[in-house]
Amino acid sequence: MEEDRKEIFKVRFLKHYPRLCRIAYGYVSDKDDSEDIVQELFINVWNKGKDALPENEFAAYMTVSIRNCCISFLRKKQEACISIDDYPTAAIDRPDETCEENEAAQSTENLLQKALAILPPKCKEVFLLAKLHGLKYREIAEKLNLSEKTIENQMTKAIKLLRTYVEEHKVLPIVVTVIVLSILANWK
């Protein structure tokens, strides 16, 4: 019985192999890859016992299977290929830009730290709770055991002091706003 199966498989292999290689080549455009894909398909067919299908079903099964195998092969090949454009250039390749970006980020953070340093401790705490954590005045009041009016007064004071700081240091309000938002987003 096993010998009969091997003989039938051999006949089917010889009959379908050239056609399946042409189909595979149409997808992968490489002779060796197309032959490998077809051979792997025949191995899977043998292992799964699909060679026992009637001839017309076997031919249809193999045609659909080779298409699917080629698509899987191309997906794997595409995943294996990494475009240099997919990754940012290393810092070593752009030392001037990286240094400028680092300096800008540091100076921005320094500006924000200096601006926040002018605020009295309680005022700073209220401001950060409102702007960093997005708490409402009522929530801050409950958290700090203060009245909502006190929280409102502290926020008004913080905003006035920060405005004065911006005016005195001739820092553009937009820059300060961007700085505040970027640092508050990264505040630890």
N, C-alpha and C positions, 0 to 999 in steps of 0.2 A: 504494500500500500504506500509506504514512504517513498519507494522508488518511483512509483507512478506519479506521485505528487511532484517529485523533483523533475521528472521528465516533462510534465505539463508546464511547470514553472519555467523551465529552460526554453521551451517552445514559445511561451508567452513573452519571455524576456527578449528573445531574438526578434520576435515579431513587433513588439511595441517600443523597444529601446530606441531605435533611430527616430521615430516619430516624436517620442517624449523628449529626446535631446533637442530636436528642432524647436519644440514648444518652449522648453526651458531657455534655450538660447535667445529666443525672442524676448524673454523677460530680462535675463541677466547679461546678455551680450558678451559672454565669455565661455569659450568651448569647454575648458576644464571644469569651471564651476557648474555649467549645465550638466555635464556628464556625472559629476559628483552628486548633484542633486537627484538625478534620475536613479543612480545606483543606490543612494540612501533610501529613496522611495521604495525601490524593489525590496530592499532589506526589511523595511517596515511592513510592507505587504506580506512578506513571507512570515515574519514574526507574529503578525496579527491574524494570519490565516485568511487574508482577503483574496489569496490566489485561488480559493475554492469557488469564487463567484462565477456564474455563467459568463461566457465570452463577451457578450454585448454589455453586460453590467460591469465586467472587469474593465473593458475599454473606456467606458464612461467614467468609472471610478478613478482610473489612472489619469485621465485627462483633467478632471477637476482637482485631483490630488497634486498633480505636478504644478498646476497654477498656484495652488495654495502654498506649496513648498517653496516656489520661487518668490512669492510675495513675502513669506516669512524670512527667507534668505536675504532679500533686499532690505527688509526692516532691520535685521540684525546687522547687516553691513552698514546701513546708514547710522545706526546707533554707535557702531565702532568707529566711524569716521567723525573726528572732531575738527570742526573748522577753527582756524586761528581767530576768526572774527567772533567766535562764541565766548572768548575769554578776554578780559581786559589785559592790556599790555602790562607787563610786570613793572613795578616801580623802578627797577634798575634801568629799564629802557627809557624812562621819562623822568630823570632826576629833577630837572628844572620845574616841571609842572607839579610834581609830587611835593617838592619842597615848598613851592608857592601855596599849594592847597593846604599843606600842613600848617604853614605860617598863618594863613588866613583863618583857618579853623581855630588855631591857638589864640590869635589876636581877637577873634570874635568871642571866644569863650572868656578870655581875659576881660573884654569890655563888659560882658554880661556879669561876670563875677564882681567887677568893680562897681557896676551899677547897683547890683543887689546888696553890696557891702555897705552902701550909704543908708540903707533902710535900717531902722531900729529892729531889734530881734523879733518882737511880737508882730510888728508891721510886716516884716519879711516872711514870717511864718504864715500869716493870714494870706498874703499875696501868693505865696507858693501853693498853699492849699486850694486857693481859688483858681489860679491859672495853671498850675501843674497837674493837680489832681481833679480839677473841674468840679470841685464841691460848690454847692450853693451856700449863700450866706447863712441860711438857717442851719445847714449841716456843720459848717465851720463853728458857728456859735455853740451848738450842742457839743461838738468835739472839744472845744477849748473852754467850755463853761463860761461863755461871755454872751452878752446880748447881741441881737442882730444889728442893732444900731452901732455898737462898738465895732463890729466887723465892718460895717459899711464905712465908718469913720476911718478905720485902719486902711481900707482899700483906697479911699479917697486920698489919704495921706501918702500912701505908696505911689500912687499914680502921679501926684504932684511932685514928689521928690524925684521920681524917674524922669519926668518931663524937664525939670530944672537941670538935672544931670545931663540930659541930651542937649539942652540949649547951651549950657556952660562949656561942654566939651565939643560943641559943633559937630556932633555926630548926627548924620541924617536919621530922621525918625524911622524911615523904611529899613535902614540897615539895622538899627536897634531892634525893630520889630522882628526882623528875620533872625537876628542873633538870639533874641529872647525865645522865640519859638523853637529854634533848633536846639538850643541848650536845654530848654524845658522838656523837650521831647526825649533828650538823652540824660536828663538829670537822674542821678543815682542816690 
